[in-house]
Amino acid sequence: MTFSNIVPHVKDEMPELLGRHLANQSLGEFTWFRVGGPGQALVSPEDENDLSYFLRNLPPEIPVTVMGAGSNLIVRDGGVPGVVIRLGRGFNEVKIEDHRVTAGTAMLDVMVARAAQAAGVAGLAFLSGIPGTVGGALRMNGGAYGGETKEILVEARGVDRKGNVHNFTNGEMCFSYRHCGAPDDMIFTTATLQGRAGQPEQIAAEMAQIKKKREVTQPRNRTGGSTFKNPSGHSAWKLVDDAGCRGLTIGGAQVSELHSNFLINLGGASAADIETLGETVRQRVITHSGVDLEWEIKRIGVK
């Protein structure tokens, strides 16, 4: 699908916008699955002030969608109408003071973990096992290998749809399993995380162990994060396994043989193949065990 070009309108109405803006930009290249249609307008604000300026001047009827690393995302084949925001280099900084880490939300979680390790800040190593950005970790209460974002967050900062800047304490984020209760229109810009004193060598060893576990147990190419949330009292992968779905293939998409809570693009999959496969797995699990699996992977755009 090709959308009408709204970028000239953006340029005309926002002459002070610093970040780049592209029309009908393919989004699949920004996702780990490597599938999906175009974004009507892709905007990468330069910094928080630029983001605030853009949102403040964007007509309210134009929808806004935020993309991070694309590691936990299916962009549907029809593309995404409106504006897709992908934060740029101005959101990719980290500062460390007194075992407290302040990171821009475009930073990869693993890079934050590495910066903390180099500075002798323990307690953040689990971030190295989350394949995404700090912004995604805030929105999803990202967790892995025994740690969760809610355990280390001091404060998050973000910009709402009207361009207003807000600060959120940990309690105001209303974290729960793979969820935060901050307003849906909030685009997070920075996170302040609390660590503790540690030895760089010991933290490095912990991160190496996490990396080893991931490499042995999870697929790494053309995949997303965990497909389904773990229902209370259950492991999603086991429910998928017990329903006979390990290795199940639809079109160019397959349930991973290595870890059955991961879907993979075998090379020629469409977004529809991947989403249909996920829905087929859900139906088979319902039939087999009566459990209704909830998607953890986000799906955006039109089919």
N, C-alpha and C positions, 0 to 999 in steps of 0.2 A: 504494500500500500504506500502511496505517496500522499502526504498531507499538503495543505496549502502552506505557503511560506509566510510565517509570522515574524521572521527575523528582521525584515526591513522595518516593521512596526516597532520592534524592540529597539532598533538602532535610532529610529526617529524620536521615540518617546523618552529614551534614556541616553542622552548624549554623553553623560559622564560615566557610563558603565565601562569598567576596565577589562573585565574578563572576556574570554572569547565566546562567541555564539555562532552556532552552525545550524543550518536548516536540513531537515530530513537526514540526519546523521544515523548511520547504522549503529545499533546498540549491541548487537550480538558480539562484536569484537571486544566489548568491555565486560563480558560475562564469562565465567568459567566454563559454562556449557557451550559457548561459542554459537549460540542460536538466537534468533529474534529479529524483528523488524526495526524500522527507524523510529527515532524520536522526532516529533514535529519540530522542536527546537531544542538543541542541546546547549546549555549555558554553564560555563565554569567561572563563577565569580572569583575575583582576585583574592579577596580577604573578607572578613566579617562585615566591614563597612560597605564593601561592594555588594555583598549578598543582601544586606539590609536595604540598600538603595534600590536594588533590582526588585525585591519583593514589594517594597513600598510603592513602586511605580508600575507594577504589573497589574493590568486590569483583573479584578477579582473573579471574573468569569473564566479566566484561563487556568486550567488545572495545572498543578505542580506535582511532579514526582521526583524523588531523590534516589540517586544511585550511589553506591559505595564501590567496593571492590568487585561487585557482581559475583561473589562467591556463593551467595545464598539466594540466587535470583533466576527466575525464568522470565525472559522478555518474550511475550507472545509474538507470533509471526506477523500479525497485523500492525505491530508497532505501538507506540505510546503517543496519544494526542496531547497537545499542550506543551508545556515546558518540562524538560528533564534537567535537573540540576546535578552536576557532578563537581564536587568541591575540588579546587585546584591546589597549587603549591603553597598558597598562603595559609592552608589548613593542614600543613604537613610538618609542623615543628614540635619539638619536645623540650621542656625545661624541667630540671630536677633540682630540688632544694629541700634539704632536711628530710630525705626519704619520701618526699611528696613529688609526684610526677604530674606535670600538666602537659597534655598532648592535644594537638589538633585532630579533629575527627576524621580527616582524610588519611591519617597515618595508619599503616597496617598494624594490627595487633602485635604481630611478631616483631616489628621494628621497635615498638614501645617496650616489649619484653627485653629485647637486646640492649636498648639504651639503659634500662633499669639495671640489668645485669652488669653492664660495664661500670655503672656508678655504685655498685654494691648495694642495690636496693632489692631486697627479697620480698616475696609475696605476690609478685606479678608474673612469675614464670609461666603460669597456666595460660596466659594470653598468647604464648607462642604456639599453642595448639589450636587456636581459633583462626580459621582461614578467612579473615575479613578485616574491616577497618574499625577504628575506635567508635565511629558513629554508629555502625551496625551493632557493635557490642552494647552500646547504650540503648538503642531501640529494642534490641532483642534480649537484653540481660544475658549477653553471651557468656557461655561457660564451657569448660572442658577440663578433664583430668583433675576433678575435685575442687575447682575454683569457679566462682561466678562474679560477674561485674558488680553486682550489688554488695559484695563483700569488701570491695576496695574503693568504691566511688565516694569521694568527698563532695564534689559539686560538678554539675554539668551546666554548660552555657549554650544557649541557642537563640535562633531568630524565628519569630512566628510569621504567618502568611502576610501580615500587614507590615512587616519589617521591624517590629519591635524586638529588642533584646531582652532575654530573661535568664535568670540564674535559678537553678534547681538544687536543693539539698538532696542528699540520698533519700530521705524520707519522702520528699516531694516527687520523686521519680516513681513512687508506688510500684516497685519492682515485684514481679512474680516470675514463675518459671517461663523463660523465653519470652518475656513481655515486660514493657514498662508502661506506666499509666500517664506519662506526659502527653500533652495534646498531640494528635496525629499530624497537625500542620507544623509542628516544631522541627526546625532543621538544626541539629546540634552542631556546634562549632568547636568547642573545647571540652575536655574532661580533666578533672583533677583527681588523681588516684593516690591512695595512701599505701605505702609499703613500709618496710622495716629494715633495720640494719642487717646486712648479710655479707657473706664472703663471695666475691665474684666467681671464684673457682667452683664453689658448691652450687651456686645458682646456674652456672654454665652446665654443670653435670646434670642438674635437674632438667634443664631445657633439652639437653642432648637425649635424655631418656624419653621425654615427651615426643621428640622428633622421631626417635626409633620406633616407638609404639605406633605413631601415625603411619609411618612408612610400611610397617608390617601389616597393619589391620585395615587401612583405608585406601581406596583408589585415589590417584593423584591427577589424572589427565581427563579433561572434558567432563567434569563432574561438578556437583554443588556440595554444600555441606550436608548434614544429616537431613534426609528428606522429610521425615515425620517426627513430631514431638513424642517423647516417651509418655504414654498414658500412665496415670497413677497406678502403681503396683505392677507395671509391665515394662518390658524393653521392646521398643518398636521393632528392632531388627529380628527379635525372636518371633514376634507375631507375624512378621512378613515371611520368615523362614518356615514357620509352622503351617502357613497357608500355601506353601509350595511355590513361592514366588522368586526364590533366589535364581538368578539367571534368566528370568522371564524377559522376553524381547518383543517390542512393538516397533515396527519400522526400524529406524536407526538407533533406538533407545533400548537400554537394557538395565535390569536390576543387577547391580554388581555381584559377581561371583565371590568377591573378596569380603564384602560387607553389605548385607542385604538391606541396610537403611540408606544406601547410596544409589542414585541413578547415574548412568553414564551415557554419554553420546559416543556411539561406536565409530562416528566419523561422518555420517550423512544424515543425522537426525534433524528433524524440525522441532520447533518448540512444541508443536501439537503432539508429536510422537512422545516427547518426554512427559508432558502433562497428562496425556491419555494413559501412558504407562502407570504414572502415579495414581491416577483415579482407578485404574483397573486393579492395582494392588490394594487400594483401600476397600474396594468392593469385595475382593476375595478374602480379605482379613475379616470384614464384617460377617461374611457368610460362614467362615470357619470358626471364629471365636466370639463374634458378637461385639467386638471392640471397634469403635469408629475412630480411626487414626486421623489426627489433625496435621495438616501440612505445616512444616517448619520453614520450608523454602517459600519465599515470597514469589507471587506471580503477578506480573503487571502487563497492561496493554490490552489490545483487542485481538480476538482470535481470527 
